[in-house]
Amino acid sequence: MSEVAVPRISLGYRLAAGTAFTVMRLQRWEFDVEGIEHVPQRGGAVIAANHTSYWDFFAAGRGPYRAWGRPVRILAKASLFDTPVFGRVLRHTGHIPVHRSAGTRAYTSAVAALRRGELVLVLPEQTISPSFELLPLKSGVVRMAAAADVPVVPAVTWGTHRFHTVGRRPRWTWRLPVSVAYGRPLVPSLAADAGTAMAELRERLLGLLERVQRRYPDGAPPGAWWVPQRLGGSAPSPAEVAEHLAALERRWRDTVAVARDRARRGVSRRRRGRRRR
């Protein structure tokens, strides 16, 4: 594991982080952060966090930034980079877009950043979980850590989904409790089975999530929309979410297939046109 100088924080990063933290301060969010000592003060590491809101990036990245002055590079789906304001911020602060049809590019960029000694934040569920339970994880998170020979630090955030999550507009939330927990790192190896490392990562994330939910200051009010069904809330069940995500996946694959078919037909027409000439 490389021990190199902590990368400098760019002016753009400072401005973006300052803006996000100002939004939190204006609402007087009450942070409870534990386990920050598990995030290395120097050298590369992957922070693998759960995904319940649009603010997980800021909540999970806030700890290393405030404690060690360490910027965090985010792996985020490419569509976020196309949004008018947030997309511009992501592009100008050096974060890494993930294209579903070209994931190798993001993987290569992430490994390079880790080898330079940077922290890379990954949300391995790849989409916000409407059930607020942990979705299946993508194995790229341990593969990139193994390739760069750096640890994976599990992390969970809880509470930011009450401010802004999928299907709901941002809602000004005064004195919102936000819990953030970082767990013991694991160090995956290229020689080891990625499935074993992923199973261990999932277990650690589940343990952290249950811990912060159990200790959450506002508890788990019965029927609350932001509380998982497992805890008595009215959030969609994991089965309902799985069905919804499967339908989205089918639609995405159909869209890709149509686009590829149109591209092939366009190439065929151009070839026929050249032969006629």
Secondary structure, DSSP 4 states (H G I P E B T S, - for coil): ----PPPPPPHHHHHHHHHHHHHHHHTT-EEEEE-GGGS-SSS-EEEEE--SSTTHHHHHHHHHHHHH---EEEEEEGGGGGSTTHHHHHHHTT-EEEBTTBHHHHHHHHHHHHHTT-EEEE-TT-S--TTSSPPPPPTHHHHHHHHHT--EEEEEEESGGGTS-TTS-----TT-EEEEEE---B---TTS-HHHHHHHHHHHHHHHHHHHHHH-TT---TT-TTS-GGGT--SPPHHHHHHHHHHHHHHHHHHHHHHHHHHHHHHHHHHHHHHH-
